[in-house]
Structure formats: structure tokens, C-alpha cells
Amino acid sequence: MQRRLPLLLLCLGLLLLPGCGEEARPDLMRLYQMGLENAETTPVILIPGVFGSKLRDKITKREVWPGPWYSILFSRYDELALEFDPQTLAPKPSHLEAYDIAEQAFGRDFYRPIIETLTRYGGYVRGIPGRPAGAKERRYYVFAYDWRQDNVQTARALDQLIETIRRDYGRPDLRVNIVAHSMGGLIARYYLRYGTIDALDGDPHQVTLAGARKVRKLILLGTPNLGSIDSLHAFLSGNPIGWGRIRQETLATLPSGYQLFPHPLTTWLIDIDGHGLHDNLFDSETWEHYHWSIFDPVVEARIRSDSDAPDQHLDALRRYFKYQLERGRRFTWNLSVAEPSSPIRYVLFGGDCTLTSARLLIEQADGKFAVRLNPKEIRHPKPGVRYDELMFEPGDGRVTKPSLLARQTLDPSAPQHEDSFLPVAYSFFLCESHNKLTNNVNFQDNLLNVLLTRNLPWEMAETH
């Protein structure tokens, strides 16, 4: 111990020296404030992910999501469920509306860091749609949307916002920059490819790049380009919020949830031996076979008890479930097939330091099929099978690295699948969880560099 004391004192002394023990951070003020006069002034649209927009009652203006602290801790959020027409299976108009971005909830920052980065260091001011923009004004717009709805419907609302911004600037040919988090990136990608048409209606549709003509740069942050197993976890066991949980029957009414499911190209299910299974995730028979979601007897009993006409309601819900599965399948494929040409190359940011769910496991227990969400739940593991490596991959806790890159494997030398097209300029990886990506200073630094630079290398190559 006496020999170690001088060494400990030396280490302590070094830590007390100015700058010692401090993590080096870029000086964003110095890096970007000096050149703002000549920097890019293209307006920016910020698109949050699922759960990222506040929802309120249209009449009373009472906030339903995320609501007060006691709702976050204890509520099941049954009010989020969408009603649908049992004949057409289309969701009915909701009594809720999106009205702002969820910057913070229960003392936890979500999108506040990115807004502060844009305003404090990038010189941006929040734009109010419908108000004319001043000369050389650098604006950002928040695209608050009802994240429960079909992403095609949301893409149409995005187009309306862009047209409003064009009128604000008095420029019918204006192209905007988009920064999109999580599911917001899927909405932006669909819009760039198809504009406002519904390419999920069953008719053949070509990639028109209709929306790409109105966008200059697209930055994707934690976007599940090949889907997310985390969305499946929610459909199977409910989405945990505080000490409560959004129930399966509520989630089953939300079209956007199906459009977050893992892409058919991925191996999303394995057996106890670690072998991939080929069950069709987008076939309702798979869900019924394994007794998942609304086909779970416990969930079915709740649905029956909450309805005055349980048989009719359950039948309609099952048909609706099948319909939304098919739209989810079409959505994933329509985002991955090759484009005729790519005028925009995306900038990707994501996490790769957290083990993230990549596959579910099916185990036979007590004569039944039981789904395991993580290796700790496996009752009778097989010797030598490395379940951790099979069920988890590096990511941000919700989106795996391969999904962000639209790749089937972590192996960087493996060729990209021909049906997994993603035009990427470059990708940047951070040691952050999904909901804290905007807090990362390296993301903030690179975000400002991309947005404020007039001509990036790939843009210059395309214009000459």
C-alpha cells in the first residue's frame, strides 16, 4: 500500500491540472458562428420519430401524449387507440391532433438538444408556417405529426408543409433540408421516392422521386431502414411507459407500427438450435399460430370484455390486423427496391455501442410455442449455441447497425442485397442510445457542418 500511495497521489495531481481528465469537445460556437454570414440558408425541417410529437384533444386542447407526469408513470394510454371502419378498414378521423414536438418529457430531453444546436450555434430561428421569411433568415421548421397514422398519410402532410414553406419564401422551386429521427426517416424516404401517392394500394408503382425534387439534403438519425425488432416486442407484450404499458390491442390499431416491422429480407426469428426460421411476419396466420398480439387468449379476453358486440368487434379487428400487415409489407419493400437514379445521397447517424435486439427466439415449453425476447428468458438453452450473438447486434438499443445501413449483416465485406437500396453519402456512428443521439456533441458538430456547407463533395460531383 505504501508503494502505491505516491502513484495514487501523482494520478490525483494530474487530474487536478487544468484540462486533465476532461473530455475534449469541439467548440461549436467558434466553429460555426464566425462563418454564418456566408453559410447556407436553406430552411430545415425537423421530423421526430414515433412518439416524438405531442398529441392533444382537438376540442378541449388537453394534452394526451405524453401528458402530465402521472400519465407517463401510470397510464395505459387507451385513448391513443384509433377507431376504424369495419367495412373499408380505414381508420376513422381521430379526435386527437399533433401540435408540437416532444422536446422534453418528465425531465428527460428528447429533441431539445437538436433545437438548441440549430438556434445557438447555427443561427436558426423557428419558422412559423404561413409567415413570410425575412431576407437571409435561416429557419428551421418542426414537422409535428400524428405518429399513429399510416406513414403515407404523414408523407402527404409533409408535402403540404414544404409547399407552405415555399410560399413563405416566395420561391415555388425552393428545396428544403430534412433532419429526421427514427421513423421520421422512413417517412422522409417514402416522400422522396413517391411524393404524395399511395404506393401501398396494391397497384404497381414505379419510384418517381417526386418528393426528391423538393429536398436538397436528407440527414437520417437512428432510422430503422430494415425495420426494428423493438417494434415487434411492443406488439407482443405491450410498449412500456413508466410503470405502465400501452396494451397490445391499442398498438394493433396504429398503422405506423406495422410499417416499423423487420424487412422480409432479414432473419427475424430463430429456433432453440439457433437456426433461422422462415415464418412470414406479414402473414396473420403466423401471428395466430404463435398466439401473438390480438391472437393471445389473454388479450382476446380483454378485447371481448371491452366490447358490447365482442364477436363482431374481434372479427373486424382481425381483418384490420391482416390489412395493416399487408400495407406494412408493401411499405418495407417500397422503401428498399432500387431507384432509377439518386439525386440525393443521405447522411446517416446512429449508435453501435449498445447490444440491440435483432431476432426473436421460439422455444417449445409445456407443449406450446413460447417467444423469447432475450436469452435470459430461455428455459432450456442448447449447449454451445451463442444466443447473445444470435439475438443481439450492436446498435443504439432500438435500431441495429445493419438496419440503419439497410444491410442484412454486420460483415462490411458482404455485398449489399440487390433489393436493399440506400443511397448513402457517408455514415457516422456514436456511442449513444436511441433517444439520446441528439445529445451527442459529435452529431451536433457534423450536423451543422452538413447543413451550413453550401456544396458538399457529393453535391459538387453531381453538379459538374
N, C-alpha and C positions, 0 to 999 in steps of 0.2 A: 504493500500500500504506500509506503514511504517513497518507493521508486516511481510510482505512478503520479504522486502529487505534483511534482514540477511539470510533468507533461500536461496534467489537467489544468494547472494554472496558466501554462503557455497557451493552451487552446482557448481558455476563457479570455485571456488578454487579446488574442487575435480576433475573437468575436466582438469585442468591445471597440476595436478600431473602426473609424468611420468607413462605412461601406462594407465592412466584413460581415458575412452571414446574411447579407441582403440579396435577394434575388434580383438579377439585372432585369430592368423593364425598359421598353422603348419610351422615349419622351414624345408622346403623341402631339402635345402642344407645339413643340419645336419642329417636329417632323412635318406638320401639315398646316400650321397657322400662317407661316411665312409665305407660302405659295398659293394661298386661297384666292388671291385676286385674279390669277390666270388659270385656276383649276377648273375642271369640268363642272358644269352647272345642270347637267341632265337631271330631271326630277327622279326621285327614288320612291318605289312602292315597297313597303314592308308588309309581307304576308306571314302571319303567325301560323302555327301548326294546329292540330286538333286540340281542343280545349283552350286555345290561345286567344279567343275573342270573348268578351263579356256578353252575356245574354240577359235580356230583361223582358218583362211583360210589356206588350205594345201599348196597353191602355193605362195600367197603373204605374208603369216605369219602374216597378220593383225588380231589382237585380236578382235573377235566379241562378246564374252562373258567373263567377264562383259563389257569389252571395256573401253573407256575413260569416264571421269566424265559426259560429256554432253549426252552420250548414256544412262548412268544409270538414268539420270534425265528425259530425254525426249523421248528416243527411244521406239518403239513398238516391236523391235527385230523380225521383219518379217522374217529376214534371218535365224532364228532358225527353221523354218518350214522344215519338211522332205518331200521330194518327194517320191512317191510310185508307184509301177507298178499297173495299173488299172486292170490287169488280175490276177496276183498272189497275189496282195495286200501286197506284201513285200516291205518295204522301200528300196529305191534305195541308192547306195553308196553316202555318203554326201561329200560335198566339205569342210566341217569343220572337225577338229580333236581336241581331248583333248591333252593338252600338260603340264599342271601343276595344282597344287591345288590352289584354290582361298583363299590364306591366308588372304588377306585384299582387300576391295573394298570401294573406296570413304571415306577413313579414318576410316572404320569400320572393326574390326578384326573378322575373322570367324574361321580360323584354325591355325592362328599364335600362339595362346596360347598353344595349344596342342603340336605343334612342339617345341616351346621354353621349355616346360616342359620336353619333351623327351631328348633334347640336353643339357640343362643347368643342370638339376638335375638327369637325368637318364643315362647320359654318352653316349647317342646315337649319331651316325653320319648318315647323309643321304646317303643311298645306291644308287648307280647308276646301274641299271640293266645291266648286261653284264660285270661288273668289278669284278674280284675276291675279296673275302673278306679276310681281314687280320686275323691273329691269335688273338682270344679273342676280335675281333672287335664287338661292339654292334651296329647294324644297324637298321634304320627304312627306309622303302620304301613308297613312295607316289604312290597310285594307282589312277592316273588321267584317267578318262573315259568319254565317251560321254554320259552324263546322259539323253539324249533324247531317246536313243535307248532302245530296248527291254532288260529287265534285264537278260534274258537267254544269249543273246549275250555278255553282260557285264561279266557274270559269266565265260564264256569261256575265255575272256581276262584276268580275274583274275587267272585262271588256268595257262595261259601262263606266267604270271608274277611269279607265285610260282615256276614253272619249271625252269625259268631263275635264280631265287634266289638259287634254289638247285644246279644249275651248278656253280653259284658264290661261293658257299661254298664247292663245291666238294663233296656234300652229297646227293645222289639220294633219301634218305629216310628222309630228313630233314622235320620237321613240323614247321610251322610258327605261330606266334601270329597275330591276326587281331583285330584292333580297328576300328569300323565302326559307322559312324554317320548317323542318319535318314534313307533315302532309301538305303544307303550303307549297313546297317544292313540286309535289305531284300535280297540284292544281296549276301552277305556272307552266309546267312541262306540257300538260294537256292543252292548255291555252295556246302555247307556242305552236303546237302541232296541228290543232284542229280549230282554233278560234272558238266560235260560239255554237258550232254544230254538235248534235248528239251523235257521236260515232259509236255509241253503245246500243243503238236501237235494233241491231240485227242486220241492217243493210250493209253491204260492203262500202267502206270509205277509205279513200287514199289520204295519206298525210299531206295536207295542203300547206302547212306552215303559215296559215292565215294570221295567227297571233304573232309570229316571229317578225312580221313586218312592222309591228308596233313596239318592239322591245330591242334595246341595244345590248344590254348586259344582263345575264342571269347568274345570281350567286345562290347556291344551294347550301343550306346549313343543316346537317343531320337528317337528310332526306332519305327515306327508305325506298330507293329506286327499284329494289326487287322485293319490297314488302317487309313486313315485320312480324315475327313470331309473338311479340308482345301484344299485338292486336288480337291474336288467337287466344292468348292467356285470358284476356279480358272477356271474350265471348264465352269461354269455357267456365270461368269461375267468378266473373264479375270484375269490374275495374275498381281497385281500392282507392278511396279518397278519405284521408284522415283515418278515423276508426270505423268508417262506414264503407260502403261498396255500392257502386252503380250496378244494379242487377242485370242478369243475362237477358231477361225479357225486354228490358229498356234498351240495351245496346242493340238487340236484334231489330229494332225499328229504325236504326240510324243507317242510311245508305252508305255514308262515308266509311263506316267501319269495315264493310266488306271490301272496299277498294284499297284497304291497307294490308290485306292478307298477303302471305308469301306468294311470289310468282310461280306459275306452274313449272317453270324451268328448275326450280330449286327442289332439293330433297328436304322436305319439312317434317317428315315422320320416319322414325326408325323403330325396329323391334328390340327385344331384350338382348339379342345377339349383336346388336349394333348395325344390322343391315337396313338399308333404306327400303321403305315401303312405298307402294305406288298408288295409294288411295287418292282419289280425286278430291281435293279440298273444296272445289267449287261445285260438287255434286251433293245435293241434300241427302242422298242415300248414305253417304259417308257419315254425316252428322247423325243420322238416325241409327245407323249401325252401331256407332260408339256411344249413343245416348248423350250427345253434346248439346249445350245451349238449350233451346226450347224443346229439344227431344229428351232432355234429362227429366226423369219422372218427378223429381223434387220441384224443378222449375215448372213443369207442366201442371203440377198440382196447384202451384201459386197462381198460374195464369187462369186456371179454371175457377179458383176461389174469388178472383178479382173481376169476374165477368158475369153479367146477367144471362148471357147465352153462351156458355163455355164451349160447347161443341162447334158452333158456328165461328166463334172468335178464334179458337185454336186452329181450325181448318184454314181460315183466312190468313192467319199469321204464318202457317207453314207454307202456304202458296206464296206469300210475300217474301218469306225467307229464301225460297227457291229462286224467285225472280231477282232478288238482290244479289244472290250468289252469282247468277249468270252475268249480271251487269258488272260485278266485281271482277269476274274472269275476263270479260271483254276490256275492262279498263286497264288491267295489268298488261294484257297483250298489246293494246293500242299504244301504250307508252314505250314498248320495247322494240317493236319492229323498226327496221331501218328507214331513215328519211331519204328523200330524193337528193337533198343537199342540205348542209347545215350552216346557215348564215351566222348562227350564234354558237359559240363554244362556251360551255358552262365552267364556272369556278366552283369547286366542291370543298366544303369544310366539314370535318366530322371527327369523332373520337375513336381511338383504337387502343385505349389502355384499360378498359373495363370488360370483363367477360360478360357476354351478352347472349341471351337465348337465341339459338339458331334452329333448333329442332325439338319436337315433342317425341316422347317415347311411349310406346304401347306395351303394357305388361299384363299378362293374364293372372288374375288374382281371384280366388274363390269362384272359379268358373266364369268370370266376367272379364271383359277388356277394361283395363284401367289406364287412364292417361297420366303420365308423369311429366310435370313441368320442369323439374330439375333432378339431378342424380340423387339427391338426398331422399327423395320420395320412393326410390326403387326398393322394393321389399326383398327381391331375390336376385341380386346382381350376379352376372356371369363372370367367373374369374378371367382376368386378362383383358376384359373389354374396358376401354378407357372412355367411360361415359362423359366425363368432363369435356374432353376434346370433341366428342361427337355432338353433344347437346349445346355447347357454348362455343362462341368465337369472339375474338377481340372486337370491341365496338364502343359505344357510348352508354351502354346499359339498356338501350331500347333498339338501336339500329346497329347491325353488324357492319364491319368494314366492307365485306363483299357486297352487301346490299347497297351501301352508299355508292360503291363503284359500279353497280349493276353487273357484278361478276358472280359466277357460281362457286368460286373457290378463293381461298386466301393466296394460293400459289400465283405470284405475279408473272411467272413464265408461261402459265397456261393461257391458251388463246381465248379471246373473248368469243362467246357464243354468237352465232350469226343473227339470232333473234333477241339479242340483248344489246341494243344500240344505245350509246350515250355519248354525245359529242363533248368531250371534256378538254378544256384548255389546260388546267392543272388542278391537282387535289392537294389539300393541306390537312394534316392530322394533328389533333390536340389531345392532351390528357385531361379531358373534361367529360362529365356526364351529359346526357342529352339535354336536360333543362338548364345546364349551366354553360353551354357553349358560348353564349353571347357575353359571358363574363370574362372570357379568356382574352388577355391583352394582345396576344399574338393574332387572334382572329380579328380583333378590333383594328390592329395595325394594318393587316393585309386587306381588310375590308375597305378602309379608307384609301389605300393605295390603288385598289381596283376601281373604286367609284370616282376618285378625283383625277385619275390619269386620263388624259384626253385620248391617247392612242396607245393601247396595249399591243404587245408584239403580234398576237394573232389577228388583231383588228387591222394593223398596218399591212400584214400579209394579204388580207382579204381585199384591201382597197387598191392594191397595186398589181 
